[in-house]
Amino acid sequence: MRGQVVLNVKAQKKLIAYALSKYIDFSKRVYVAYGSTNQELLNYLGLNLGMLYVAGCIMDNKLNVTRERPPIVILDNGKLSNIENFEITKEDYFIKGANALWYENGKKQAAVAASDINGGTYGNHYVKAVCRGAKVIIPVSHEKLIPYFVPASQNVDLAMGNKIAMLRFFYGEVFSEIEAFKFLFGVDAEVIASGGIFGNEGSVVFEIRGERVKEAFNFVESLI
């Protein structure tokens, strides 16, 4: 069976977040870094932080950095932990959002924007998670698809908002809508179109194939 579904930007994040809420072993310790998709994940887990859980965002046609944000969420056996030090181990999960997705040699790759001169959660947390051998998952939607990676730095003369560097992830599992469809419903998904107007800007059209297409189709409709 085949189907075609449209996921607006919000639905893309919700699909990925819902899949991760089932995919991650929350009996382990899970570090959830900042990100809009990660905020949707926390919502599915029943954790409403009452404020925006992002470090940076594109808003008002500018590259913005949030001035106020809660501490990074750490879950221990599914419950909020007051662990102060980032003593991540190989048994733990580290969930880090991304700002760019591209395909290279048939594999998904991702990168994150950093306005902080020390690399933000990439420099302060991701690198340590990699060194410790933690299970790193990088949720990112196809709204953020780019042609190829450009190693941009903050060394520019002008920027609309905060200057950013683009830092490439070199370790971890990139988890997009395609992985979410496969994990939740066992269906294969491919991007066949993108874009939209009147509130559907950033939408992505997927063709899905498999025995549970109808179930996946109905779930996507419930997200809109």
Residue pairs with C-beta under 8 A, 6 or more apart in sequence:
1 209
1 210
1 211
1 213
1 214
2 207
2 208
2 209
2 213
3 207
3 208
3 209
3 213
3 214
3 216
3 217
4 192
4 205
4 206
4 207
4 208
5 205
5 206
5 208
5 216
5 217
5 220
6 196
6 200
6 203
6 204
6 205
6 220
7 15
7 141
7 177
7 203
7 204
7 205
7 206
7 220
7 223
8 196
8 199
8 200
8 202
8 203
8 224
9 141
9 143
9 201
9 202
9 203
10 223
11 220
11 223
11 224
12 141
12 142
12 143
12 177
12 204
13 36
13 37
13 40
13 141
14 40
14 223
15 177
15 180
15 181
15 219
15 220
15 223
16 37
16 40
16 139
16 140
16 141
16 175
16 176
16 177
16 179
16 180
17 37
17 38
17 40
17 41
17 43
17 44
17 139
18 40
18 44
18 180
18 184
19 175
19 179
19 180
19 183
19 184
20 41
20 95
20 137
20 139
20 175
20 180
21 41
21 44
21 45
22 183
22 184
23 137
23 175
23 183
24 30
24 93
24 95
24 137
25 93
26 45
26 75
26 77
26 78
27 77
27 78
28 77
28 91
28 92
28 93
29 74
29 75
29 76
29 77
29 81
29 83
29 88
29 89
29 91
29 92
29 93
30 74
30 75
30 92
30 93
30 94
30 95
31 72
31 73
31 74
31 75
31 86
31 88
31 92
31 93
31 94
31 95
31 125
31 129
31 134
32 38
32 41
32 42
32 72
32 73
32 74
32 75
32 95
33 72
33 94
33 95
33 96
33 97
33 121
33 125
33 126
34 53
34 54
34 55
34 69
34 72
34 97
34 121
35 53
35 54
35 55
35 95
35 96
35 97
35 98
35 139
36 53
36 54
36 57
36 97
37 97
37 139
37 140
37 141
38 53
38 95
38 97
38 139
39 49
39 52
39 53
39 54
41 95
41 139
42 48
42 49
42 53
42 73
45 75
45 78
47 73
47 80
49 70
49 73
51 68
51 69
51 70
52 66
52 69
53 69
53 70
53 73
54 66
54 69
55 65
55 66
55 69
55 116
55 120
55 121
56 63
56 64
56 65
56 66
56 113
56 115
56 120
56 162
56 164
57 64
57 66
58 64
61 160
62 160
62 161
62 162
63 113
63 115
63 159
63 160
63 161
63 162
63 163
63 164
64 161
64 162
65 115
65 116
65 162
72 86
72 121
72 125
73 80
74 80
74 81
74 83
75 81
76 83
86 124
86 125
86 128
88 94
88 125
88 128
88 129
88 132
88 134
89 132
89 134
90 132
90 133
90 134
91 134
92 129
92 132
92 134
92 135
93 134
93 135
93 136
93 137
94 125
94 126
94 129
94 134
94 135
94 136
94 137
94 172
95 136
95 137
95 138
95 139
96 112
96 121
96 122
96 125
96 126
96 129
96 136
96 137
96 138
96 169
96 172
97 112
97 138
97 139
97 140
98 110
98 111
98 112
98 138
98 139
98 140
98 144
98 169
98 174
99 111
99 112
99 113
99 140
99 144
99 166
100 110
100 111
100 112
100 113
100 140
100 144
100 146
100 149
100 166
101 108
101 109
101 110
101 140
101 141
101 142
101 144
101 145
101 146
101 174
101 176
102 108
102 109
102 110
102 145
102 146
102 147
102 148
102 149
103 109
104 148
104 149
108 174
108 176
109 149
109 168
109 169
109 174
110 138
110 140
110 168
110 169
110 174
111 149
111 166
111 167
111 168
111 169
112 120
112 122
112 166
112 167
112 169
113 164
113 165
113 166
113 167
114 120
114 122
114 123
114 164
114 165
114 166
114 167
115 154
115 162
115 163
115 164
115 165
116 123
117 154
118 124
119 127
119 165
119 167
122 167
123 167
126 136
126 169
129 136
130 136
130 170
130 171
130 172
135 173
136 169
136 171
136 172
136 173
137 172
137 173
137 175
138 169
138 172
138 173
138 174
138 175
139 175
139 176
140 174
140 175
140 176
141 176
141 177
141 204
142 176
142 177
142 191
142 194
142 204
143 194
143 202
143 204
145 191
145 194
149 166
149 168
150 166
151 166
151 168
152 164
152 165
152 166
153 165
154 163
154 164
154 165
156 163
177 189
177 204
177 206
178 189
178 190
178 206
181 187
181 188
181 189
181 206
181 208
181 216
182 188
182 189
184 216
184 219
185 208
185 210
185 212
185 213
185 215
185 216
185 219
186 210
186 211
186 212
187 208
187 209
187 210
187 211
187 212
187 213
187 216
188 208
188 209
188 210
189 206
189 207
189 208
189 209
190 206
190 207
191 204
191 205
191 206
192 205
192 206
192 207
193 204
193 205
194 202
194 203
194 204
194 205
195 201
195 202
195 203
196 202
196 203
208 216
208 217
210 216
